[in-house]
Amino acid sequence: MHSLLKRQLNKYLPEALCNESSLEELFEAIGKSYEHYDEKLSMLQRATAISSDELYDANRELEKEAARQKKVLNSLENALTALQSNFETQEVTKNIVDENFDAEKLARQIKELAQRASEMGIEKDGLLKDLARQNESLNSYAHVVSHDLKSPIRNISALIAWIEEDERDTLSEQSQQNLSLALQNLEKMDKLITGILKHATLGNKNSSNVEFNLEELLGDIQQNIFVPNNVSFQFQENLPKLCFDKYKIEQLFMNLMTNAVKALENKKKGTVRIDFKDKGDNWYFAVADNGKGIPEEHQTDIFEMFNKLENDEMATGIGLALVKKIVGLYGGKVWVESLEGLGTTFHFTLKKQEQ
């Protein structure tokens, strides 16, 4: 068992129990709770990335299968139309005896097409059920591992706080800086675990669409994130009312607005502007800043898990992956345009929903 933790436990035990051998098993069990969380975090990252890739591939297969099924149904409809038109004409007898027309062969083809459509429908149902099981397993796994990781992190944070409290007068300046750095890394790990859990379970939440005012939502986000004095927000006039899962849209805009503010840290006068267009069946939005911009070589992979826009020790590399996932859930697309030193614009579309 870690000596610091054992010392802290003994500090609050009655003197008669400090050297009690029967408590060694308890101390050992407590010590084990602080082990292996790095390994579990790595497992969770790999599981999330693998599952995301599997779901992406499965969705692509579903799209291809749907296209094949549509072709089969179109062929079936054309065959039925041809058969019906032949038997409805006044030249039925002539058509039947014509050597170029074989009603029996056509009937067999229709039967085969119907059979193929039925089989593909069964396969599609099986694939959807399998995806649902994978989602459920990933959801359960992410929650369990998240809990197992966060508990020791919080306990270690408390232990460091105790050390600072007990040794405040004897710790060197370098030791105090080291403890502060340790706390920062624990905070980063806690954020990383939270981000992974959000990404893994975002599409699995039972939620319903509600109508809300976008301007009010953006105003609430602006109040809840850190905005330095050198940064101002500009919203297009007459922002619309939207009908979506409000939580998901809040996460979407919060991540984009937070990234924009970070890009303006060294700008004397930074501006973040949000615009929209009604595209009929879709909404189009743009979140633009006049910050430092994104290098061209990083613009293709910034939406992938754990890829960061910059070397920020507290960044998790999950924010834009969440943006991409939310946009995908609503049948939209997201892309970026940026020039170094001039600014960045994130564009995305969302398919309109109904309550």
C-alpha positions in Angstrom: 0.0 0.0 0.0 1.3 3.5 -0.8 3.0 4.9 2.3 1.4 8.4 2.0 -2.1 6.9 1.9 -1.4 4.5 4.7 0.0 7.4 6.8 -3.1 9.5 6.2 -5.4 6.6 7.2 -3.4 6.0 10.3 -3.7 9.7 11.1 -7.4 9.4 11.7 -7.5 5.9 13.3 -7.5 5.5 17.1 -4.0 4.9 18.4 -5.0 1.4 19.5 -5.8 0.4 15.9 -2.8 1.9 14.2 -0.7 -1.3 14.4 -3.6 -3.7 14.3 -2.5 -6.6 11.9 -6.2 -7.4 11.2 -6.5 -4.1 9.3 -3.7 -4.9 6.8 -6.2 -6.6 4.4 -8.4 -3.5 4.5 -5.4 -1.3 3.8 -4.4 -3.6 0.9 -7.9 -3.4 -0.6 -7.9 0.4 -0.4 -4.5 0.5 -2.0 -5.6 -1.6 -4.9 -8.4 0.8 -5.8 -5.7 3.3 -7.0 -4.0 0.8 -9.4 -4.5 0.2 -13.1 -6.6 3.3 -13.9 -4.2 4.3 -16.7 -4.6 0.9 -18.3 -8.4 1.2 -18.0 -8.3 4.6 -19.6 -6.3 3.3 -22.5 -8.8 0.4 -22.9 -11.7 2.8 -23.0 -10.0 5.0 -25.6 -9.3 2.0 -27.8 -12.8 0.6 -27.3 -14.4 3.9 -28.2 -12.3 4.4 -31.3 -12.8 0.8 -32.5 -16.6 0.9 -31.8 -16.8 4.2 -33.7 -15.0 2.7 -36.7 -17.3 -0.4 -36.6 -20.4 1.7 -36.5 -19.2 3.9 -39.3 -18.4 0.9 -41.5 -21.8 -0.7 -40.6 -23.7 2.4 -41.6 -21.9 2.5 -44.9 -22.9 -1.1 -45.5 -26.5 -0.3 -44.6 -26.4 2.6 -47.2 -25.1 0.2 -49.9 -27.6 -2.4 -49.0 -30.4 0.1 -49.1 -29.3 1.2 -52.6 -29.2 -2.4 -53.7 -32.7 -3.0 -52.3 -34.0 0.0 -54.0 -32.7 -1.3 -57.4 -34.4 -4.6 -56.7 -37.7 -3.0 -55.9 -37.5 -0.8 -59.0 -36.8 -3.9 -61.1 -39.8 -5.6 -59.5 -42.1 -2.7 -60.1 -41.0 -2.5 -63.8 -41.6 -6.2 -64.2 -45.0 -6.0 -62.7 -45.9 -3.0 -64.9 -44.7 -4.8 -68.0 -46.7 -7.9 -67.1 -49.8 -5.9 -66.3 -49.6 -3.9 -69.6 -49.2 -7.1 -71.6 -52.3 -8.7 -70.2 -54.4 -5.6 -70.3 -54.0 -5.0 -74.1 -56.3 -6.3 -76.7 -53.5 -8.3 -78.2 -53.1 -10.6 -75.1 -53.2 -13.8 -77.2 -50.7 -12.5 -79.6 -48.3 -11.3 -76.9 -48.5 -14.6 -75.0 -47.7 -16.7 -78.1 -45.0 -14.3 -79.3 -41.7 -16.0 -79.0 -40.1 -12.8 -77.4 -42.6 -12.9 -74.5 -42.4 -15.6 -71.8 -45.0 -15.0 -69.1 -43.8 -18.0 -67.1 -40.2 -16.8 -67.2 -41.2 -13.3 -66.2 -43.2 -14.7 -63.2 -40.2 -16.7 -62.1 -38.1 -13.5 -62.3 -40.6 -11.6 -60.2 -40.6 -14.4 -57.6 -36.8 -14.4 -57.5 -36.7 -10.6 -57.1 -39.3 -10.7 -54.3 -37.3 -13.5 -52.6 -34.1 -11.4 -52.8 -35.8 -8.3 -51.4 -37.2 -10.4 -48.5 -33.8 -11.9 -47.7 -32.1 -8.5 -47.8 -34.8 -7.2 -45.5 -34.1 -10.0 -43.0 -30.3 -9.4 -43.2 -30.8 -5.6 -42.6 -33.0 -6.3 -39.6 -30.3 -8.6 -38.2 -27.6 -6.0 -38.8 -29.6 -3.3 -37.0 -30.2 -5.6 -34.0 -26.5 -6.4 -33.9 -25.7 -2.6 -34.0 -28.2 -2.0 -31.2 -26.5 -4.7 -29.0 -23.0 -3.2 -29.7 -24.3 0.3 -28.7 -25.8 -1.1 -25.5 -22.6 -2.9 -24.7 -20.4 0.1 -25.4 -22.7 2.3 -23.3 -22.5 -0.1 -20.3 -18.8 -0.5 -20.6 -18.1 3.2 -20.9 -20.2 4.0 -17.7 -18.5 1.2 -15.7 -14.9 2.1 -16.7 -15.7 5.8 -16.2 -16.8 5.2 -12.7 -13.8 3.0 -11.9 -11.4 5.7 -13.2 -13.0 8.7 -11.7 -13.1 7.4 -8.1 -9.3 7.0 -7.7 -8.6 10.3 -9.5 -10.8 12.1 -6.9 -9.1 10.2 -4.1 -5.7 11.1 -5.3 -6.7 14.8 -5.6 -7.9 14.7 -1.9 -4.6 13.1 -0.9 -2.6 15.8 -2.6 -4.7 18.4 -0.9 -4.0 16.8 2.5 -0.2 16.8 1.8 -0.4 20.5 0.9 -2.4 21.2 4.1 0.0 19.2 6.4 3.3 20.3 4.9 2.4 23.9 3.8 5.2 25.4 5.9 7.9 22.8 5.0 7.3 22.3 1.3 9.8 24.0 -1.1 8.5 26.2 -3.9 9.5 23.5 -6.4 7.5 20.9 -4.5 4.4 23.1 -4.4 4.7 23.6 -8.2 5.0 19.8 -8.6 1.8 19.3 -6.6 0.0 21.9 -8.6 1.1 20.2 -11.8 -0.1 16.9 -10.5 -3.6 18.4 -9.7 -3.7 19.9 -13.3 -3.0 16.5 -14.8 -5.7 14.9 -12.7 -8.2 17.5 -13.8 -7.2 16.9 -17.4 -7.8 13.1 -16.9 -11.2 13.7 -15.4 -12.2 15.9 -18.4 -10.9 13.3 -20.8 -12.9 10.5 -19.2 -16.0 12.7 -19.2 -15.5 13.6 -22.9 -15.0 9.9 -23.9 -18.2 9.0 -22.0 -20.2 11.7 -23.8 -18.9 10.6 -27.2 -19.6 6.9 -26.5 -23.1 7.4 -25.2 -24.3 10.5 -27.1 -26.4 8.7 -29.7 -27.8 6.3 -27.1 -29.7 8.8 -25.0 -33.5 8.5 -24.9 -34.5 12.1 -25.7 -37.1 13.9 -27.7 -37.1 16.9 -29.9 -38.3 20.2 -28.4 -38.7 23.7 -29.9 -36.4 26.3 -28.5 -35.1 29.8 -29.4 -31.5 29.6 -30.8 -30.7 33.1 -29.7 -31.5 32.3 -26.1 -29.5 29.1 -26.2 -26.4 30.9 -27.6 -26.8 33.6 -24.9 -26.8 31.0 -22.2 -23.7 29.3 -23.6 -22.0 32.7 -23.8 -22.7 33.2 -20.1 -21.5 29.7 -19.1 -18.1 29.7 -20.9 -15.0 31.8 -20.2 -15.0 34.8 -22.5 -12.0 37.2 -22.0 -12.4 41.0 -22.4 -10.7 41.0 -25.8 -13.4 38.7 -27.4 -16.9 39.7 -28.5 -19.8 37.6 -30.0 -21.9 38.7 -33.0 -25.1 36.8 -33.8 -27.0 37.2 -37.1 -30.3 38.9 -36.6 -33.6 37.0 -36.4 -32.0 33.7 -35.4 -34.6 30.9 -35.8 -36.5 28.7 -33.5 -35.2 25.1 -33.8 -36.7 21.7 -33.1 -34.0 19.3 -32.0 -32.7 17.6 -28.9 -31.7 20.8 -27.1 -28.9 19.1 -25.1 -27.1 17.9 -28.3 -27.4 21.3 -30.0 -26.1 23.0 -26.9 -23.1 20.6 -26.9 -22.5 21.3 -30.6 -22.4 25.1 -30.3 -20.6 25.1 -27.0 -17.7 23.2 -28.4 -17.4 25.4 -31.5 -17.7 28.6 -29.5 -15.2 27.5 -27.0 -12.7 26.6 -29.7 -13.2 30.0 -31.3 -12.5 31.8 -28.1 -9.3 29.8 -27.6 -8.2 30.8 -31.1 -8.5 34.5 -30.1 -6.3 34.4 -27.0 -3.5 36.6 -28.4 -5.8 38.8 -30.6 -6.2 42.4 -29.5 -9.8 42.5 -30.8 -11.3 39.1 -31.3 -14.7 38.4 -32.8 -16.8 35.3 -33.0 -19.7 35.5 -35.5 -22.6 33.0 -35.9 -24.7 33.0 -39.1 -27.4 30.8 -40.5 -29.5 30.1 -43.6 -32.8 28.3 -44.1 -32.1 25.7 -46.8 -35.6 24.2 -47.0 -35.2 20.7 -45.5 -31.9 21.7 -43.8 -30.5 24.4 -41.6 -27.0 25.8 -42.4 -24.8 27.4 -39.8 -21.4 29.0 -39.7 -19.3 29.8 -36.6 -16.4 32.1 -37.7 -13.5 33.8 -35.8 -10.7 36.1 -36.8 -8.1 34.2 -34.8 -4.8 32.5 -35.6 -6.3 30.0 -38.0 -5.6 26.2 -38.5 -2.6 25.0 -40.6 -3.8 23.3 -43.8 -2.2 20.0 -42.9 -4.4 19.7 -39.8 -7.7 20.6 -41.4 -8.5 17.1 -42.6 -8.1 15.2 -39.3 -9.3 17.7 -36.6 -12.7 16.0 -36.3 -11.1 12.6 -35.3 -11.0 11.5 -31.7 -8.0 12.8 -29.6 -6.7 15.1 -32.4 -6.0 18.5 -31.0 -5.9 21.9 -32.7 -2.9 22.9 -30.7 -0.5 21.7 -28.0 -2.9 22.6 -25.1 -2.1 20.5 -22.0 -5.7 20.8 -20.8 -7.3 20.0 -24.2 -8.8 16.5 -24.6 -9.1 16.3 -28.4 -12.7 15.2 -28.1 -14.7 18.4 -28.7 -14.7 18.4 -32.5 -15.3 14.7 -32.6 -18.5 15.4 -30.6 -19.4 18.1 -33.1 -19.0 15.6 -36.0 -21.0 12.9 -34.3 -23.9 15.3 -33.4 -24.0 16.6 -37.0 -24.0 13.1 -38.3 -26.9 12.1 -36.0 -29.0 14.8 -37.7 -28.0 13.8 -41.3 -25.8 16.8 -41.8 -22.2 17.6 -42.9 -19.5 19.6 -41.2 -16.4 21.1 -42.8 -13.8 23.8 -42.0 -12.3 26.7 -43.9 -9.2 28.4 -42.5 -6.2 30.6 -43.3 -3.4 31.0 -40.8 -3.3 34.4 -39.2 -6.7 35.4 -40.7 -9.3 33.1 -39.0 -11.4 30.0 -39.1 -15.0 29.2 -40.1 -16.7 26.0 -39.2 -19.7 25.2 -41.5 -22.3 22.6 -40.7 -25.8 21.5 -41.8 -28.6 19.9 -39.8 -31.7 18.1 -41.3 -34.8 19.7 -39.9 -36.7 17.6 -37.3 -40.3 17.4 -36.0 -41.6 17.1 -32.5 
